[in-house]
Amino acid sequence: MINRRLWVAVLVAGTALCGSARLAAADPVNLVGNGSFQDTIGFDPSQTGSEVTNGNLTDWQISGCLSGCTAGPSNQYSFILQSDYATNGFYINEFNEHDYFYGGGPGASPQGGNLYAADGGFQVGMLEQTVKGLTVGQTYQLSFFQASAEQKSFPGAFTASWEVGFGSQTQQSTGMVNATEGYTGWVKDTMDFTATAADEVLWFMATSTNSYPPFLLLDGVSLTQVPEPATFGVVAVGLAGLAAVRRRRRVPQV
């Protein structure tokens, strides 16, 4: 006869494990600061400040220009856009003017609020931040929303994607095919990286097949730890124990 106390222990342990697993799955910790680009300093798109600098976007930094540097190495053609940019446009400090996307662009992202936009062919640079407290050898999943659009007065089809770096590792996001004078809708992309140090630099760089100029939009950046397989194994043992207890209870006692 199976010890009733053992049944109770298995039941309690299995239930606790299942509850913990559900909690972990429901509330993953995002290790990226300001991944929705809501926290800004001195940002006023109606006048100046819509271009990203190292002082106006909390937790993020920008590199100098890496390619297409017609205005010098210190400039970068990237912007903080509000959700109403389709009608109100975005302010270009460098040229002292507002500009717009053909068709207004894809509109607000699924994340809502502000978003980040960068040109993939003109004064291209990197958006980056250092993610701290990582576990070496641990896998982390990066997810984000992306879209593409085309600045008015610069027509031409292109394919664009984000080049993403995590430490010494790089990956390319899913390519977005943008028709002439068009834009693509918002899509969610994910990729996995393995930490090789406790602190890693996460960065995004807009890339494109041409310089029409092709704009890439970004929002909802999240980096979360991928659960260890061993965790699933322990939960499976608890569930198996629960099933055994239930089957035993169905057997009529003689």
N, C-alpha and C positions, 0 to 999 in steps of 0.2 A: 504494500500500500504506500502511495506517495504521501510524504509528510505535508499536512495541511499548512504548516508554518512556511514551508518552502514555497508552496503555491502563492501564499500571500506576499512573500518576499519578491518572487518573480513578477507578480502583478504590479506591486508598487514600483519596482525598479524599471520595469518596462514602460509603465505609464510616465514616470519621471523622464526617462530617456526620450520618449516620443514628444513630450511637452517641450523639452529643451531643444530638440531638433526643429520643432515647428517655430519656436521663438527665434532660433538662430537664422532660419530661412526667411522669416518675416522681417527681421530687423538687421540686415547686414550693415556693418560699419563702413561708411564711405571715408576713405583715407585722403581724399582730395579736398583741399580747402576751396571754398567759393566756386564749386563746380558748375553752379548755375549763373555765375557772373552777376549776381545781384548786389554784391558789396563793392561799391565804388567810392572814390574820393574826388570831390570837386567836379563831378560829371554834369555837364550842361550841353546836351546835343543841339540845343537851339542856337548856341553861340559858339563856344569852343569846348573842347574836352572829349569829343566823341572818338578821337583817335587814341589808341591805347598807348600809355606810357608806363614806365616803371613805378610811377607814383599814384596812378588813378584806378588800378584794378587790384583789389586786396588779394593777397596770397600768390598772385601771378607776377612774373617778370617777362620782359621781352628782350630778345637779342637785338643786335644791330642788324642792318640789312645784309643778307647773305647772297642774293642774286637779283638781277634787274635793278641795280642800285643807281638809277639815273640821278637821284637827288642826294647822293652821298651815302656813306656807310652808316651814319647815325640814324637815318630815317627808316621807317617801316610803314607799309600801307595796310594797317589793320585798325579795326574800329569796335567800339562797344555800341550795339544797336538796341534801342528800346523796341518793345513789341509792336509799336505803331509805326515802325520805319517804312512800311509799305506806302503809307500816305504822307508821312512827315519827312521821309528821307533820312540822310545822315550827313553830318557836317564834316567837311574835309578841311582841317586846320591849314594844311600846307597850301591849298589853293583858295582858302577863304570863301568857300561856297558850299551849298547843300547839293547833294546828288541823290540819284534814285536808281533802282533796278528796273529793267524791262518787266512790265506786267506787275510791278510792285514787289516781286520776289515771292517766296513761299510763305510769308507771314510768320506769325509767332510759332515757336517750336512747341512740341508737346510739353516741355518743361515750363513754358510761359516766362514772362518777364524779359530781362535783358538777354542778349546773346552776343557771341563773338563772331566777327567777320574779318577775313583776311584775303588779300589778293594772292593768287598763285602764280602770277607772272610778272609782277611789278613791285619792286622794293620788298622782296620776300624775306621774312624773318621767322623766328620761332617764338611761340608762346610756351612758357615753361614754369614749373615749380618743383621744389624738392619735397618728395614724400618721405617722411621719417617713420621710424619704429617698425620697419619691415622685418620679417623673419627670413634669414638666408635659406634658400632652397624651397621656400614656400611659393605656390602658384597664386597669382592674383589676376582677377578678371577686370579688365577695363571696358566700360561701356559709355557710349555717348550718342547724341543725336547729331546728324549731319544733313546738310542740304547744299545746293549750289545756286548761283544766280549770276546775272550779267549786268554790269554797269551800263546805263544808258549812254548812247553815242559811241559804243564800242561793240558792234555786233559781230557775231562769229561763233560757230559751234565749237565745243570743247569737251574734253573728259577730265574730270578733276577728282582728287582724293587727298586725304590727310596722310602725310607721313608722320608716324607716331614713334617716339622713342621712349624707352624705359631703361635707364642706365646705358649699357652698350648694345642693347637689343633694339631693333627697329622693325616695324611692320607697316603695311600700307592698308588704309581703309578701303572698303568697297568702292570701286570707281563709279562716279556719277556722270552720266552722259547728258550734257546740257545743249539743247537745240539753240540755234541762232535766235537772239532776242527772247530767250525763254529762261526757265528755271526748273529745278527739280523739287519734288516734295521732300519733306523730312523723313528720314529713315534712321533706325537705331542700328548701330554697329557695335560689335563686341570682339575682343581679342584677349588672349591670355599671355601673361609674362611671368617669368620666374625671377624672384629677387636674388641678386648676387651680393648685395650689401644691405646693411641696415637702413641706409638712406640712398634713395635713387632719384635721379632727375627725370621727371615725366615731361615730355615736350610734344608739341604739335607744330607742323609746318605745312602750309598749303602748297599743293603741287598741281600742275596742269599741263596739258599738251600744247598750250599756246599762251599768248599774252594779250587777250582781247579787251579788257582784262577779265579773267575768270575769278569770281568771288566764291569762297567756301565759307559756310556758316557752321557754327559749332555751339552746342549747349548740352546741359545735363551730364557733365563729365563725372564719372563715378569709378572708383577703384576699390574693389572688395576682395577679401581673402576667399579663395576657393576651399570649401570644407575638405578636410583630410578623408581619404577612403576609409581609414580606420574608424572614424566616427560613424559612418554608415554601417560598418560591420557590427559595432556595439549595439546600435539601434536595432539591427536585424535580429541579433540574439535576444534582445528584450521582447521583440514582437513574436519571435518563435516561442518564447516561454509563455507568453500570453495565450497563444494559440493552443499550446499543449494543455494549459490549465483549463481552457474552455472545452476542449475535446474530452478531458478526463471527467469534467462535471456532467457531460452528457451521458456518460456510461452509467447505466442503472446499477445501484449497489445491491449485492446479494445478501 
